[in-house]
């Protein structure tokens, strides 16, 4: 007599297998995507860092649309496009360049999902990226020896890399270098370029922290490229002494407190994050020596100003990041 499964037993087994697959497959797929994005992001950061290091200087590209005393100008805002075509394209493999009106042609999605899960339109000018960067209240001021500085509202442009990433670029042709500041100062003039990248073009999920992220380039010479990936929540109310270890304790071993330059990037891109990231004071890992000892620089996200906190007494927050 031959033994065999009944049809009911086979159907029951297939049903159980299907249920288990439906539960586990999305998680497995998500983990694979996360690993793929993480690998792509690190590779893009490495290529961009190498490319920027080959550029002699980052400022002065293109023309800017400015009103003359007569109230008109023939100049056209080509600053960001020229920065890409005459600067980046000479040191980085670029397949396609798109002007402000045609960023979709370079795979840039018109909407995206923030780190907090809300949907927003993609910014296309420096003001739309972060109005605090171009606000007259914070960008026009004396920053060294009585010199004044004003950030212009340049238009964004986009390009596709040879590896298939889509990158929306915001450019400041008037950026200035690090001058060894030992007192409070604003970060706005230090930002030469800011990039929002999409690792897989217009394909989904178009979400910050997954396929969408950002890089910021500071200082026109001896430039620094940073691409911090923030943790989904924040840590509040710690002293400068507690700050260095707080991220590892709450977010895990791969997260750490950001550098001063990474805080500048988080400030510039705070609209891509969450409301809890805005209008706060955030610690950096970068140190400064003051007359009372050594402390960590702090950035005020509501205005973009670096400040020196009082040692051991001020309680500020931390944005944990991974590189």
Kinemage of the C-alpha trace (Angstrom):
@kinemage 1
@onewidth
@group {chain A} dominant
@subgroup {mainchain}
@vectorlist {calphas} color= white
{ca unk a 1} P 0.000 0.000 0.000
{ca unk a 2} L 1.471 3.397 -1.081
{ca unk a 3} L 1.473 6.401 1.293
{ca unk a 4} L 0.724 9.942 0.024
{ca unk a 5} L -0.450 13.376 1.143
{ca unk a 6} L -4.086 14.186 0.666
{ca unk a 7} L -5.115 17.227 -1.371
{ca unk a 8} L -6.295 18.949 1.807
{ca unk a 9} L -2.887 18.448 3.438
{ca unk a 10} L -1.064 19.848 0.388
{ca unk a 11} L -3.341 22.900 0.247
{ca unk a 12} L -2.888 23.504 3.967
{ca unk a 13} L 0.909 23.300 3.629
{ca unk a 14} L 0.909 25.705 0.688
{ca unk a 15} L -1.291 28.111 2.611
{ca unk a 16} L 1.093 28.087 5.581
{ca unk a 17} L 4.098 28.638 3.287
{ca unk a 18} L 2.284 31.526 1.569
{ca unk a 19} L 1.426 33.211 4.858
{ca unk a 20} L 5.002 32.903 6.135
{ca unk a 21} L 6.361 34.268 2.816
{ca unk a 22} L 3.935 37.207 2.891
{ca unk a 23} L 5.105 38.095 6.391
{ca unk a 24} L 8.866 37.715 5.859
{ca unk a 25} L 9.371 38.740 2.214
{ca unk a 26} L 8.757 42.495 2.658
{ca unk a 27} L 11.222 42.548 5.550
{ca unk a 28} L 13.846 40.654 3.552
{ca unk a 29} L 13.326 42.899 0.532
{ca unk a 30} L 13.554 45.991 2.711
{ca unk a 31} L 16.817 44.809 4.267
{ca unk a 32} L 18.288 44.135 0.823
{ca unk a 33} L 17.257 47.608 -0.359
{ca unk a 34} L 18.723 49.232 2.757
{ca unk a 35} L 22.064 47.487 2.230
{ca unk a 36} L 22.068 48.399 -1.473
{ca unk a 37} L 21.307 52.079 -0.759
{ca unk a 38} L 23.932 52.205 1.963
{ca unk a 39} L 26.585 50.800 -0.384
{ca unk a 40} L 25.580 53.195 -3.187
{ca unk a 41} L 25.571 56.174 -0.828
{ca unk a 42} L 29.084 55.460 0.431
{ca unk a 43} L 30.370 54.972 -3.117
{ca unk a 44} L 28.788 58.250 -4.267
{ca unk a 45} L 30.280 60.103 -1.304
{ca unk a 46} L 33.737 58.712 -2.074
{ca unk a 47} L 33.527 59.696 -5.758
{ca unk a 48} L 32.249 63.186 -4.974
{ca unk a 49} L 34.949 63.746 -2.343
{ca unk a 50} L 37.643 62.733 -4.830
{ca unk a 51} L 36.160 64.957 -7.547
{ca unk a 52} L 35.910 68.057 -5.326
{ca unk a 53} L 39.503 67.552 -4.185
{ca unk a 54} L 40.590 67.906 -7.841
{ca unk a 55} L 38.878 71.285 -8.282
{ca unk a 56} L 41.204 74.230 -7.554
{ca unk a 57} L 38.364 76.436 -6.262
{ca unk a 58} L 34.595 76.190 -6.006
{ca unk a 59} L 33.440 79.792 -6.221
{ca unk a 60} L 33.001 82.223 -9.096
{ca unk a 61} L 31.253 80.006 -11.660
{ca unk a 62} L 28.485 81.399 -13.895
{ca unk a 63} L 26.529 84.620 -13.956
{ca unk a 64} L 23.848 85.769 -11.576
{ca unk a 65} L 20.565 87.541 -12.228
{ca unk a 66} L 20.752 90.765 -10.248
{ca unk a 67} L 18.769 93.948 -10.594
{ca unk a 68} L 20.748 97.028 -11.542
{ca unk a 69} L 20.095 100.507 -10.196
{ca unk a 70} L 17.706 100.969 -13.117
{ca unk a 71} L 15.704 97.958 -11.947
{ca unk a 72} L 16.648 95.584 -14.749
{ca unk a 73} L 19.505 93.373 -15.851
{ca unk a 74} L 20.411 91.301 -18.874
{ca unk a 75} L 22.310 88.802 -16.740
{ca unk a 76} L 20.824 85.325 -16.469
{ca unk a 77} L 21.269 83.019 -13.492
{ca unk a 78} L 23.553 80.325 -14.905
{ca unk a 79} L 25.687 79.913 -11.794
{ca unk a 80} L 24.689 76.346 -10.866
{ca unk a 81} L 24.653 75.055 -14.447
{ca unk a 82} L 28.094 76.527 -15.101
{ca unk a 83} L 29.410 75.081 -11.847
{ca unk a 84} L 28.322 71.652 -13.106
{ca unk a 85} L 29.416 71.981 -16.747
{ca unk a 86} L 32.698 73.882 -16.276
{ca unk a 87} L 33.596 72.535 -12.861
{ca unk a 88} L 32.202 69.168 -11.796
{ca unk a 89} L 31.967 67.684 -15.299
{ca unk a 90} L 35.734 68.033 -15.682
{ca unk a 91} L 36.471 65.906 -12.619
{ca unk a 92} L 33.403 63.635 -12.385
{ca unk a 93} L 31.757 61.420 -14.991
{ca unk a 94} L 28.415 63.039 -15.814
{ca unk a 95} L 25.961 61.675 -18.379
{ca unk a 96} L 23.315 64.383 -18.467
{ca unk a 97} L 22.863 67.960 -17.217
{ca unk a 98} L 19.435 69.583 -16.774
{ca unk a 99} L 18.577 73.233 -16.177
{ca unk a 100} L 16.155 74.485 -13.552
{ca unk a 101} L 13.118 74.012 -15.778
{ca unk a 102} L 13.863 70.405 -16.720
{ca unk a 103} L 15.175 68.660 -13.595
{ca unk a 104} L 12.793 65.737 -14.222
{ca unk a 105} L 14.813 64.882 -17.322
{ca unk a 106} L 17.708 64.041 -14.993
{ca unk a 107} L 15.557 61.683 -12.895
{ca unk a 108} L 14.781 64.149 -10.091
{ca unk a 109} L 11.340 63.441 -8.560
{ca unk a 110} L 9.080 66.464 -8.155
{ca unk a 111} L 7.900 65.276 -4.738
{ca unk a 112} L 9.622 63.378 -1.949
{ca unk a 113} L 8.955 62.033 1.543
{ca unk a 114} L 10.781 63.638 4.462
{ca unk a 115} L 12.482 61.734 7.269
{ca unk a 116} L 9.324 62.381 9.313
{ca unk a 117} L 7.095 60.810 6.653
{ca unk a 118} L 5.445 63.947 5.237
{ca unk a 119} L 5.281 64.651 1.490
{ca unk a 120} L 6.843 67.817 0.067
{ca unk a 121} L 7.648 69.372 -3.299
{ca unk a 122} L 11.295 69.179 -4.285
{ca unk a 123} L 13.019 72.594 -3.846
{ca unk a 124} L 14.352 74.280 -7.003
{ca unk a 125} L 16.000 77.433 -5.578
{ca unk a 126} L 18.288 78.157 -2.641
{ca unk a 127} L 15.416 79.881 -0.824
{ca unk a 128} L 13.126 76.891 -1.300
{ca unk a 129} L 15.865 74.639 0.064
{ca unk a 130} L 16.071 76.721 3.232
{ca unk a 131} L 14.904 80.338 3.383
{ca unk a 132} L 17.250 80.961 6.329
{ca unk a 133} L 20.190 80.635 3.948
{ca unk a 134} L 19.143 83.598 1.804
{ca unk a 135} L 17.236 85.643 4.375
{ca unk a 136} L 18.540 89.207 4.629
{ca unk a 137} L 18.291 88.912 8.412
{ca unk a 138} L 21.004 86.263 8.548
{ca unk a 139} L 22.973 86.327 5.291
{ca unk a 140} L 23.793 90.052 5.148
{ca unk a 141} L 26.100 90.867 8.020
{ca unk a 142} L 29.681 91.690 8.907
{ca unk a 143} L 31.670 88.483 8.982
{ca unk a 144} L 35.296 89.643 8.922
{ca unk a 145} L 36.989 93.024 9.221
{ca unk a 146} L 33.779 94.875 8.420
{ca unk a 147} L 33.210 93.074 5.096
{ca unk a 148} L 29.588 92.336 4.289
{ca unk a 149} L 28.210 89.178 2.738
{ca unk a 150} L 24.938 88.443 0.977
{ca unk a 151} L 23.769 85.052 -0.275
{ca unk a 152} L 21.920 85.257 -3.604
{ca unk a 153} L 18.889 83.108 -4.361
{ca unk a 154} L 20.401 80.993 -7.135
{ca unk a 155} L 18.413 78.455 -9.134
{ca unk a 156} L 19.113 74.756 -8.769
{ca unk a 157} L 20.210 72.520 -11.640
{ca unk a 158} L 20.501 68.752 -11.898
{ca unk a 159} L 22.729 66.086 -13.393
{ca unk a 160} L 22.999 62.319 -13.714
{ca unk a 161} L 26.238 60.606 -12.788
{ca unk a 162} L 27.893 57.866 -14.786
{ca unk a 163} L 26.738 55.424 -12.100
{ca unk a 164} L 23.062 56.354 -12.461
{ca unk a 165} L 22.482 58.665 -9.484
{ca unk a 166} L 20.361 61.790 -9.960
{ca unk a 167} L 21.696 64.873 -8.161
{ca unk a 168} L 19.922 68.194 -7.635
{ca unk a 169} L 22.518 70.908 -6.989
{ca unk a 170} L 22.271 74.270 -5.220
{ca unk a 171} L 25.259 76.567 -5.682
{ca unk a 172} L 26.627 79.622 -3.897
{ca unk a 173} L 29.313 81.338 -6.046
{ca unk a 174} L 30.230 83.747 -3.219
{ca unk a 175} L 31.197 81.171 -0.585
{ca unk a 176} L 34.049 81.998 1.781
{ca unk a 177} L 36.665 79.922 3.548
{ca unk a 178} L 37.190 78.889 7.127
{ca unk a 179} L 38.929 81.784 8.830
{ca unk a 180} L 39.724 80.123 12.136
{ca unk a 181} L 36.822 81.773 13.936
{ca unk a 182} L 37.074 81.805 17.706
{ca unk a 183} L 33.703 83.418 18.371
{ca unk a 184} L 30.086 83.074 17.282
{ca unk a 185} L 29.561 83.237 13.497
{ca unk a 186} L 27.085 82.248 10.778
{ca unk a 187} L 27.437 79.145 8.608
{ca unk a 188} L 25.650 80.504 5.503
{ca unk a 189} L 28.741 81.955 3.754
{ca unk a 190} L 30.664 78.701 4.191
{ca unk a 191} L 28.240 76.672 2.052
{ca unk a 192} L 29.553 76.484 -1.535
{ca unk a 193} L 27.212 73.800 -2.840
{ca unk a 194} L 24.452 71.585 -1.540
{ca unk a 195} L 23.268 68.424 -3.270
{ca unk a 196} L 20.125 66.352 -2.871
{ca unk a 197} L 20.785 62.956 -4.407
{ca unk a 198} L 18.420 60.181 -5.466
{ca unk a 199} L 20.250 56.878 -5.737
{ca unk a 200} L 17.775 55.318 -8.163
{ca unk a 201} L 16.411 58.317 -10.037
{ca unk a 202} L 12.662 58.777 -10.202
{ca unk a 203} L 11.974 55.241 -8.944
{ca unk a 204} L 10.486 54.905 -5.477
{ca unk a 205} L 10.349 55.207 -2.604
{ca unk a 206} L 11.826 58.752 -2.986
{ca unk a 207} L 12.242 58.950 0.787
{ca unk a 208} L 14.905 60.752 2.815
{ca unk a 209} L 17.061 58.256 4.665
{ca unk a 210} L 16.449 55.576 2.034
{ca unk a 211} L 17.112 56.344 -1.619
{ca unk a 212} L 17.226 60.124 -1.050
{ca unk a 213} L 19.929 61.922 0.921
{ca unk a 214} L 22.061 65.049 0.823
{ca unk a 215} L 25.666 66.215 0.642
{ca unk a 216} L 27.083 69.649 1.427
{ca unk a 217} L 30.360 71.132 0.208
{ca unk a 218} L 31.922 73.836 2.381
{ca unk a 219} L 34.771 76.309 1.757
{ca unk a 220} L 35.917 77.335 -1.753
{ca unk a 221} L 39.466 75.957 -1.326
{ca unk a 222} L 40.533 73.015 0.804
{ca unk a 223} L 36.869 72.102 0.514
{ca unk a 224} L 35.120 69.641 2.803
{ca unk a 225} L 32.377 67.267 1.592
{ca unk a 226} L 29.963 65.887 4.192
{ca unk a 227} L 26.984 63.564 3.769
{ca unk a 228} L 25.470 62.881 7.207
{ca unk a 229} L 22.609 60.402 7.524
{ca unk a 230} L 20.579 61.434 10.596
{ca unk a 231} L 18.962 59.125 13.109
{ca unk a 232} L 15.153 59.233 13.093
{ca unk a 233} L 14.856 60.835 16.544
{ca unk a 234} L 16.742 63.392 18.628
{ca unk a 235} L 18.355 63.482 22.064
{ca unk a 236} L 17.539 66.460 24.259
{ca unk a 237} L 19.018 68.087 27.325
{ca unk a 238} L 22.643 66.978 27.643
{ca unk a 239} L 25.814 68.851 28.567
{ca unk a 240} L 28.919 69.087 26.396
{ca unk a 241} L 30.579 66.420 28.551
{ca unk a 242} L 27.717 63.973 27.984
{ca unk a 243} L 27.357 64.692 24.245
{ca unk a 244} L 30.156 62.506 22.769
{ca unk a 245} L 28.767 59.192 24.080
{ca unk a 246} L 25.040 59.945 23.907
{ca unk a 247} L 24.581 58.761 20.301
{ca unk a 248} L 26.165 55.363 20.811
{ca unk a 249} L 24.023 54.774 23.896
{ca unk a 250} L 20.720 55.633 22.210
{ca unk a 251} L 21.110 55.050 18.462
{ca unk a 252} L 23.709 52.267 18.314
{ca unk a 253} L 27.369 51.737 17.467
{ca unk a 254} L 27.187 53.045 13.888
{ca unk a 255} L 25.863 56.446 14.995
{ca unk a 256} L 27.897 59.291 16.443
{ca unk a 257} L 27.668 62.966 17.246
{ca unk a 258} L 28.115 65.073 14.045
{ca unk a 259} L 31.091 67.281 13.278
{ca unk a 260} L 30.699 71.048 12.956
{ca unk a 261} L 30.638 70.750 9.148
{ca unk a 262} L 28.032 67.978 9.288
{ca unk a 263} L 25.866 70.241 11.443
{ca unk a 264} L 26.111 72.860 8.688
{ca unk a 265} L 24.742 70.272 6.243
{ca unk a 266} L 21.918 69.324 8.612
{ca unk a 267} L 21.050 73.017 8.994
{ca unk a 268} L 20.972 73.584 5.218
{ca unk a 269} L 18.773 70.523 4.675
{ca unk a 270} L 16.604 70.697 7.780
{ca unk a 271} L 13.395 70.958 5.723
{ca unk a 272} L 14.095 67.419 4.467
{ca unk a 273} L 14.138 66.082 8.007
{ca unk a 274} L 11.455 66.618 10.656
{ca unk a 275} L 9.917 69.435 12.666
{ca unk a 276} L 11.745 68.214 15.774
{ca unk a 277} L 15.048 68.978 14.016
{ca unk a 278} L 14.212 72.674 13.533
{ca unk a 279} L 14.564 75.682 15.863
{ca unk a 280} L 16.933 73.931 18.242
{ca unk a 281} L 20.532 74.115 19.477
{ca unk a 282} L 22.639 71.101 18.440
{ca unk a 283} L 26.017 69.932 19.710
{ca unk a 284} L 28.888 69.005 17.400
{ca unk a 285} L 31.947 66.879 18.084
{ca unk a 286} L 34.221 69.722 16.941
{ca unk a 287} L 36.095 71.287 19.834
{ca unk a 288} L 37.085 74.862 20.589
{ca unk a 289} L 39.290 76.185 23.368
{ca unk a 290} L 37.923 79.155 25.294
{ca unk a 291} L 39.242 80.894 28.379
{ca unk a 292} L 37.295 78.546 30.672
{ca unk a 293} L 38.438 75.345 28.972
{ca unk a 294} L 37.564 73.135 25.979
{ca unk a 295} L 33.987 72.770 24.759
{ca unk a 296} L 32.012 71.650 21.684
{ca unk a 297} L 30.712 74.005 19.008
{ca unk a 298} L 26.914 74.316 18.896
{ca unk a 299} L 24.789 75.370 15.906
{ca unk a 300} L 21.459 77.183 16.259
{ca unk a 301} L 19.239 75.618 13.595
{ca unk a 302} L 16.733 78.481 13.677
{ca unk a 303} L 19.292 80.966 12.289
{ca unk a 304} L 22.343 78.960 11.219
{ca unk a 305} L 24.764 80.415 13.748
{ca unk a 306} L 27.659 78.586 15.384
{ca unk a 307} L 27.918 79.355 19.080
{ca unk a 308} L 30.222 78.489 21.950
{ca unk a 309} L 28.242 77.046 24.899
{ca unk a 310} L 29.162 77.476 28.516
{ca unk a 311} L 31.126 74.490 29.678
{ca unk a 312} L 29.185 71.915 31.665
{ca unk a 313} L 26.107 74.111 32.224
{ca unk a 314} L 24.238 74.597 28.915
{ca unk a 315} L 21.870 71.760 28.026
{ca unk a 316} L 21.420 71.322 24.269
{ca unk a 317} L 20.250 68.570 21.957
{ca unk a 318} L 22.026 66.076 19.710
{ca unk a 319} L 21.317 64.934 16.158
{ca unk a 320} L 22.961 61.529 15.798
{ca unk a 321} L 24.352 60.677 12.371
{ca unk a 322} L 26.135 57.902 10.547
{ca unk a 323} L 28.558 58.371 7.685
